[in-house]
Structures are given as C-alpha cells and as structure tokens.
C-alpha cells in the first residue's frame, strides 16, 4: 500500500491535505481510478488491520478482509460477493458522474459539455434536424468578486446553475465551460426558439437576488450569443459563431441575447 510520501511528493498542497486527513479518529481512504487504495489514515489502517500491509489492496479486498477478519466495514447479508459487486458498481457510476460534473454548479463540466456538443452536432447533421447553441457569460463577474468576495461569486455561479437546471429540458445540455462562461445546447430546436429559451432564462435571472455575507442580496445578469448549426459545421465553427454573437451582445451593452447572423458580403 502506498504512503503519503508516494503521493506526489513535489506537491506541497497535496501533502498538507493528506496530512490533515491523517487524524487519529478519522477513517479516511483514497482510491485511484482502478479502485486501488493509495492512502489510508492511521485510524483506517487500524480498523482494517493494515499496519503491516505491503503491496496493492483494492476496495473489494478491503471489504472481504472485513468479512473474514470481522473488522472494518460491517456487511449485512449472506452473499458477500453480491454486496461487493453492488458497491463497486455504485462507486463506479458515482465516479463517472463526478468526472462529468462541475463541482460548484452541478452542471456538466467543460470536457463533458464539449463532448456532448460534438455528439449533438454529428446527430443533427446526420438526421437533418435543427440544433441551436448558446454561449452565456455572466456580466461584470469580476466586479462581483472584487466588491463582495469570491464566496459571493461562487454563490452567483451556483444560483445560475440552478436557473439552468430548471429552465432546460432533459434533452438539453447545460454546462460550465469557464470561470463565468456557460454553454447551453438545444437539440431539435430552431434558432428562434433557442433565442426565446435563453431570453426566458435572462429575464428570470434579472428577477433573482443572491444572498451573500452580511445579509446582502446582490443582482446579476448575463449576455448570450446564440447560433444554429449548419450542415457543414463542426465543433469549432459552431463555437466561433456563438462566440461572435456573444461578443456582439457585450459590445452593445451586455444583459441581452443576440443571434449570430452571417456578415454582409
């Protein structure tokens, strides 16, 4: 089993975190992507009798050790293998979900958003169905952080994440792709209906107040650029068009939604 020293010894912050987790009464275990134990606190080692352990140990090994040695995790039921299998399945599903999710807002993260958009473009072009894409940027976000602190900025991001979840359909894709930049994808949706959907979100945001420290409630707004996907478009072309429309929205005063239109020849 690896020790704290084996875990990125050049990263002082990582070492400090693991050191803080190694409290006498804290049962903490960290596993890698292959479900192998890479760190265990002193209390965890004691509970599972790992103090003299060498070599790799997996999550399944630990659970079975607890059953056979009557230590560590208590398992209810007679079929230990089934319990372990179910637990591993749940853990892997959770790991996949966490790998796709932006921790702060609960929306898709950048990698998953871009992958989903690419798949949506391929599907739309292949089936000749409409697809609309919006880039959304929260207005004057730096001023919120500077005036009220980063905790207030985080509260605003979480609030907008909630707006996105309630304002989009299950078939839509909403993700945070940058600090205060978001991507919203509307499959089987014309650009006109996409603009209407984003405008509903914008009006909803304008009516909200976000509670921050000191009983202060702040307002915020966003600018958005919307475009439709053409049959010849790829990921980069689509994002460039939406970004061009977003730039126009900012240039014209922010707090508005603008649809991309081809430049005049």
C-alpha positions as CSV (number, residue, x, y, z in Angstrom):
1,X,0.0,0.0,0.0
2,X,1.3,3.4,-0.9
3,X,2.0,6.0,1.8
4,X,1.6,9.8,1.9
5,X,5.2,10.1,0.6
6,X,4.3,8.2,-2.5
7,X,1.6,10.6,-3.5
8,X,3.1,13.5,-5.5
9,X,5.8,14.4,-3.0
10,X,6.5,17.5,-5.1
11,X,3.1,18.9,-4.4
12,X,3.2,20.6,-1.0
13,X,-0.6,21.3,-1.0
14,X,-1.4,17.6,-1.6
15,X,0.9,16.5,1.2
16,X,-0.7,19.1,3.5
17,X,-4.1,17.9,2.7
18,X,-3.3,14.2,3.3
19,X,-1.6,15.1,6.5
20,X,-4.7,16.9,7.7
21,X,-6.8,13.8,6.9
22,X,-4.4,11.5,8.9
23,X,-6.1,12.3,12.2
24,X,-6.2,9.8,15.0
25,X,-10.0,9.5,14.9
26,X,-10.6,10.0,11.1
27,X,-11.3,6.9,9.0
28,X,-10.2,8.2,5.5
29,X,-9.3,6.1,2.5
30,X,-8.5,7.4,-1.0
31,X,-8.6,5.1,-4.1
32,X,-7.3,5.6,-7.6
33,X,-9.3,5.1,-10.8
34,X,-8.6,1.4,-10.7
35,X,-10.2,1.2,-7.2
36,X,-6.8,0.5,-5.6
37,X,-6.1,2.0,-2.2
38,X,-3.5,4.8,-2.4
39,X,-3.9,6.4,1.0
40,X,-5.4,5.4,4.3
41,X,-5.4,7.4,7.6
42,X,-3.9,5.8,10.7
43,X,-7.4,5.2,12.1
44,X,-8.5,3.4,8.9
45,X,-5.3,1.2,8.9
46,X,-6.1,0.3,12.5
47,X,-9.7,-0.5,11.8
48,X,-8.8,-2.8,8.8
49,X,-5.6,-4.1,10.3
50,X,-3.4,-2.7,7.6
51,X,-0.4,-1.6,9.7
52,X,1.9,-4.3,8.3
53,X,0.4,-4.5,4.9
54,X,2.5,-4.4,1.7
55,X,1.5,-4.4,-1.9
56,X,-1.7,-3.3,-3.7
57,X,-5.1,-3.5,-2.0
58,X,-8.4,-2.9,-3.8
59,X,-11.7,-1.9,-2.4
60,X,-13.0,-5.4,-2.9
61,X,-10.0,-6.8,-0.9
62,X,-10.8,-4.5,2.0
63,X,-14.4,-5.4,2.2
64,X,-13.6,-9.1,2.0
65,X,-11.0,-8.6,4.7
66,X,-13.6,-7.0,6.9
67,X,-15.9,-10.0,6.4
68,X,-13.3,-12.7,7.0
69,X,-11.5,-10.9,9.8
70,X,-14.6,-9.4,11.4
71,X,-13.0,-5.9,11.2
72,X,-13.7,-2.7,9.3
73,X,-17.0,-2.4,7.4
74,X,-19.9,-4.5,8.6
75,X,-21.7,-6.4,5.9
76,X,-25.4,-7.3,6.3
77,X,-26.5,-10.4,4.4
78,X,-25.0,-13.8,3.5
79,X,-23.8,-13.1,-0.1
80,X,-20.6,-11.1,0.4
81,X,-19.7,-11.2,-3.3
82,X,-23.0,-9.7,-4.3
83,X,-22.7,-6.9,-1.8
84,X,-19.1,-6.1,-3.0
85,X,-20.3,-6.2,-6.6
86,X,-23.2,-3.8,-6.0
87,X,-20.9,-1.5,-4.0
88,X,-18.3,-1.4,-6.8
89,X,-21.0,-0.7,-9.4
90,X,-22.4,2.2,-7.4
91,X,-18.9,3.6,-6.8
92,X,-18.0,3.5,-10.5
93,X,-21.3,5.1,-11.5
94,X,-20.6,7.8,-9.0
95,X,-17.0,8.3,-10.2
96,X,-18.2,8.6,-13.8
97,X,-20.9,11.2,-12.8
98,X,-18.3,13.2,-10.8
99,X,-15.9,13.2,-13.8
100,X,-18.6,14.8,-15.9
101,X,-19.8,17.3,-13.4
102,X,-18.7,20.8,-12.5
103,X,-18.4,20.7,-8.7
104,X,-19.6,24.2,-8.0
105,X,-22.7,24.5,-10.2
106,X,-23.7,20.8,-10.6
107,X,-23.8,21.3,-14.4
108,X,-21.7,19.4,-16.9
109,X,-18.1,20.4,-16.8
110,X,-16.1,21.7,-19.8
111,X,-14.9,18.3,-21.1
112,X,-18.3,16.7,-20.9
113,X,-20.1,19.7,-22.4
114,X,-17.8,19.8,-25.4
115,X,-18.0,16.1,-26.0
116,X,-21.8,16.2,-25.7
117,X,-21.9,19.2,-28.1
118,X,-19.8,17.4,-30.7
119,X,-22.1,14.3,-30.5
120,X,-25.1,16.6,-30.8
121,X,-23.7,18.3,-33.9
122,X,-23.0,14.9,-35.5
123,X,-26.5,13.7,-34.7
124,X,-28.1,16.9,-36.0
125,X,-26.2,16.9,-39.3
126,X,-26.8,13.1,-39.8
127,X,-30.6,13.4,-39.2
128,X,-31.0,16.8,-40.7
129,X,-32.7,18.1,-37.5
130,X,-32.2,21.6,-36.1
131,X,-29.7,22.3,-33.4
132,X,-29.2,25.6,-31.5
133,X,-26.2,26.5,-29.4
134,X,-25.8,29.4,-26.9
135,X,-22.8,30.8,-25.1
136,X,-23.6,32.6,-21.9
137,X,-21.3,34.9,-20.0
138,X,-22.2,36.5,-16.6
139,X,-21.9,40.2,-16.8
140,X,-19.2,42.1,-14.8
141,X,-18.4,39.0,-12.8
142,X,-15.0,40.3,-11.8
143,X,-16.7,43.2,-10.1
144,X,-18.9,40.9,-8.1
145,X,-15.7,39.1,-6.8
146,X,-13.9,42.4,-6.2
147,X,-16.8,44.0,-4.4
148,X,-18.3,41.2,-2.4
149,X,-15.6,38.5,-2.3
150,X,-15.1,35.1,-4.1
151,X,-17.7,33.4,-1.9
152,X,-20.3,35.8,-3.3
153,X,-19.1,35.0,-6.8
154,X,-19.4,31.3,-6.1
155,X,-23.0,31.9,-4.8
156,X,-23.9,33.6,-8.1
157,X,-22.4,30.7,-10.1
158,X,-24.4,28.2,-8.1
159,X,-27.6,30.3,-8.5
160,X,-27.2,30.4,-12.2
161,X,-26.6,26.7,-12.2
162,X,-30.0,26.3,-10.6
163,X,-31.6,28.5,-13.2
164,X,-30.1,26.4,-16.0
165,X,-31.3,23.1,-14.4
166,X,-34.9,24.4,-14.1
167,X,-35.0,26.3,-17.4
168,X,-33.7,23.5,-19.7
169,X,-35.3,20.2,-20.8
170,X,-33.9,16.8,-20.1
171,X,-32.7,16.6,-23.8
172,X,-30.8,19.9,-23.5
173,X,-27.2,20.2,-22.4
174,X,-26.1,22.9,-19.9
175,X,-22.5,23.2,-18.7
176,X,-20.0,25.5,-17.2
177,X,-17.1,25.7,-19.6
178,X,-15.1,28.5,-18.0
179,X,-15.0,30.8,-15.0
180,X,-18.3,32.6,-15.6
181,X,-19.0,31.2,-19.1
182,X,-21.6,28.6,-19.8
183,X,-22.7,26.5,-22.8
184,X,-26.4,25.6,-23.5
185,X,-27.3,23.2,-26.3
186,X,-30.8,22.9,-27.6
187,X,-31.3,19.7,-29.7
188,X,-34.2,19.7,-32.2
189,X,-34.7,23.4,-31.7
190,X,-34.8,26.2,-34.2
191,X,-32.6,29.3,-33.5
192,X,-35.8,31.4,-32.9
193,X,-37.0,29.0,-30.2
194,X,-33.4,28.8,-28.8
195,X,-33.3,32.6,-28.5
196,X,-36.7,32.6,-26.8
197,X,-35.5,30.0,-24.3
198,X,-32.3,31.9,-23.5
199,X,-34.3,35.2,-23.1
200,X,-36.6,33.5,-20.6
201,X,-33.6,32.5,-18.6
202,X,-32.2,36.0,-18.8
203,X,-35.4,37.6,-17.6
204,X,-35.6,35.0,-14.8
205,X,-32.0,35.9,-13.7
206,X,-32.8,39.6,-13.6
207,X,-35.6,38.9,-11.1
208,X,-33.4,36.9,-8.7
209,X,-31.4,38.1,-5.7
210,X,-28.5,36.1,-4.3
211,X,-27.9,36.2,-0.6
212,X,-24.3,36.8,0.4
213,X,-22.4,37.5,3.6
214,X,-23.7,40.3,5.8
215,X,-27.4,39.8,4.8
216,X,-26.6,41.5,1.5
217,X,-28.5,40.4,-1.6
218,X,-27.0,41.1,-5.0
219,X,-28.3,41.1,-8.5
220,X,-26.6,39.8,-11.7
221,X,-27.3,39.5,-15.4
222,X,-25.8,37.8,-18.4
223,X,-25.0,38.2,-22.1
224,X,-25.6,35.5,-24.6
225,X,-24.7,34.6,-28.2
226,X,-26.9,32.1,-30.0
227,X,-26.4,30.3,-33.3
228,X,-27.9,27.5,-35.3
229,X,-25.8,24.6,-36.5
230,X,-25.5,24.3,-40.3
231,X,-24.9,21.0,-42.1
232,X,-21.3,21.9,-42.8
233,X,-20.5,23.0,-39.3
234,X,-18.1,21.3,-36.8
235,X,-17.4,22.0,-33.2
236,X,-15.0,24.9,-33.7
237,X,-17.2,26.6,-36.3
238,X,-20.2,26.4,-34.1
239,X,-18.4,27.8,-31.1
240,X,-16.9,30.6,-33.2
241,X,-20.3,31.7,-34.4
242,X,-21.8,31.6,-30.9
243,X,-18.8,33.4,-29.5
244,X,-19.1,36.1,-32.2
245,X,-22.7,36.7,-31.3
246,X,-21.8,36.8,-27.6
247,X,-19.1,39.4,-28.4
248,X,-21.8,41.5,-30.1
249,X,-24.1,41.2,-27.1
250,X,-21.3,42.6,-24.9
251,X,-20.4,45.3,-27.3
252,X,-23.9,46.5,-27.5
253,X,-24.2,47.0,-23.7
254,X,-24.5,43.5,-22.1
255,X,-27.6,42.0,-20.5
256,X,-29.0,40.9,-23.8
257,X,-29.2,37.9,-26.2
258,X,-28.1,38.2,-29.8
259,X,-28.4,35.5,-32.5
260,X,-25.5,35.1,-34.9
261,X,-26.0,36.3,-38.5
262,X,-23.8,36.0,-41.5
263,X,-21.8,39.1,-42.2
264,X,-22.9,41.1,-45.3
265,X,-20.8,40.4,-48.4
